[in-house]
Amino acid sequence: MKFLKTIFLLLTLVLSSQALFTQETSFELRRVITVNTEDSEIIKIPLDVKLGTSTLDIRISSEIYKGDLTIEIYNSSDVKKGEFSIESVIPEGKTKTLLNSDKKTLHLSKKKSVSEIVTGEIKKFVNYPIVGEWYIKISPKKVSGSIKIYTRFNLND
Amino acid sequence: MIKTLAISILPFFKHKIYCFAIIVYLASISISILNAQNTDSKIEGTLKLDSIWNPKVYLSHISDFSKMYTMSKSMIIAESEVDIFGNFKFNIHFLPKEDNLFRIHISKKGTSKVSLIIGGKNENHFFLVANNTSSVKILSKSGIFNDVQFLSDSKNKIIEKIDTVVRYIDSTNFDATRVKSQFVTNAFNEQLRQIADSCSYPLVSLYALQKSNFETNITDNTGYYQNLTKRWKSENSIYFTNFKSKIPIQKNKIDSHLLIISGFIIAFLLGFILNKIIKRNTPKASEIIKSLSLQERKIYVLLKASKSNKEISDELNIGISTVKSHVSSIYSKLNVKSRKDIVNL
């Protein structure tokens, strides 16, 4: 009986230690980018997918008041894995008011044109992603708005 | 038979009132047909919405497949309230008569109506094909647009089938290793290409191809895409022109045949012309004979008649050595080597 108890204890120990050691490690990355530009400079955000990464979770949401914004996700082999574009065109009169007014008026004008706000969101979950440098490509065209990026890498120990 | 019918109908036309009644009757029939066409063209459906969503659906026109995941206010062409039972309806009599791609979406409460959510459980849109005579009925029992069913319209039932295949790809990728997911993706993309190949609605076929990521497959399967462009020769909308521009142009077999035939003709003509030139440059037999002396001409005639030197010598009363000398002179003037050549000349 004592022998059986010892075996049972040992087994429990082995199993619990296995569960402990095979735990997944994960790390997250959050970024908020405010875009307020008249030019169209492309922004590339690298995502370093290391060996042993079991899952990659990418969530991007954006909100713009004017301009065009394209967001693309590429893997390390340069293959597009997801994209979306949002376009917001403020009527001519409103654009003029926004450009010529002070900060207070600008705020009011933005509030008035809530109907002009355009939002886009993409959720991408990749199992066993290809190792290497993935990247998020942000292509703004005279954009005013913000982009929120959340990435989570799960690594097997 | 016709004559008797005409005779029997004729009296009715004599009375103006009957004529008027017939015209009114025909007009009412045509109006009812037109009305039936207009009332039939609609997109309607039932959704199960929870409290996070605005009870409004929006219909956007997707003018090009590259704009499938583009959201802009200018793309929204109609909106409809969702009633307490989840019903909505768009009248679409204003749509073009040709099939076009559309997107129906919904927005979260407190956000802009111009919003697009891709991926995840809260994906807020789905696609459909319609024209001004379409009658589309949609049902979404659970979730938002994860299980959209098309209850009518054969084109959109195929769209539903395509979306189901794409969902299989996504769900397999969610819990499979990379190698397995690659195999599964390839198999499902092949299935999408088969749907595209067998579908009789060009725009729906093109939708299937778009979902199969055809651009990565063009180099491996060029013939397949070239056949499709051939099949869609008469399709000139932007959906198809963009697709066709991505497919390498098929080398025309007729052209290569024509090239061979024209090559033969040119060779023949060249040969004919060369022959003419050579002939022109070659002096005629009569001209050559004129260059012979009188005695040589007599010997030439006898040589033509296959006479031997002895016979010529006897006939012309000259010595054999003289005959031989003349024959040799004839040979050199006529540029021949034997008597046989002279006979054949």
Interface residues (C-beta under 8 A of the other chain):
Chain A: E63 V79 G82 E83 F84 S85 I86 E87 S88 V89 V114 S115 E116 I117 V118 T119 G120 E121 I122 K123 K124 F125 V126 N127 Y128 P129 I130
Chain B: K67 Y69 T70 M71 S72 K73 S74 T111 S112 K113 V114 S115 L116 I117 I118 G119 G120 N173 F174 D175 A176 T177 R178 S181 T216
